[in-house]
């Protein structure tokens, strides 16, 4: 029983780590997209 809950804990931890990494990559990607979008607006306004 103890080994089963330990493997469940490890699996949950790996899943959480994987999800967190994907979430951070998505966050950075959306920030870059927002920056590019507003940069285009900035260039249109000022040039």
C-alpha positions in Angstrom: 0.0 0.0 0.0 2.8 2.4 0.9 4.6 1.7 -2.4 1.4 2.3 -4.3 0.8 5.7 -2.7 4.5 6.6 -3.2 4.3 5.8 -7.0 1.0 7.8 -7.2 2.8 10.7 -5.5 5.7 10.5 -7.9 3.4 10.3 -10.9 1.4 13.3 -9.6 4.6 15.3 -9.1 5.8 14.5 -12.6 2.5 15.5 -14.0 2.4 18.7 -12.1 6.0 19.5 -13.2 5.1 18.8 -16.8 2.0 21.0 -16.6 3.9 23.8 -14.9 6.6 23.8 -17.6 4.0 23.9 -20.4 2.1 26.7 -18.6 5.2 28.8 -18.3 6.1 28.2 -21.9 2.6 29.2 -22.9 2.8 32.3 -20.7 6.1 33.4 -22.2 4.7 32.7 -25.7 1.5 34.8 -25.1 3.6 37.6 -23.7 5.8 37.6 -26.8 2.7 37.6 -29.0 1.2 40.5 -27.1 4.5 42.4 -27.4 4.6 41.8 -31.2 1.0 42.9 -31.6 1.4 46.1 -29.6 4.7 46.8 -31.3 2.9 46.7 -34.7 0.3 49.1 -33.3 3.1 51.3 -32.0 4.8 51.3 -35.4 1.5 52.1 -37.1 0.8 55.0 -34.8 4.3 56.6 -34.9 5.5 55.9 -38.4 
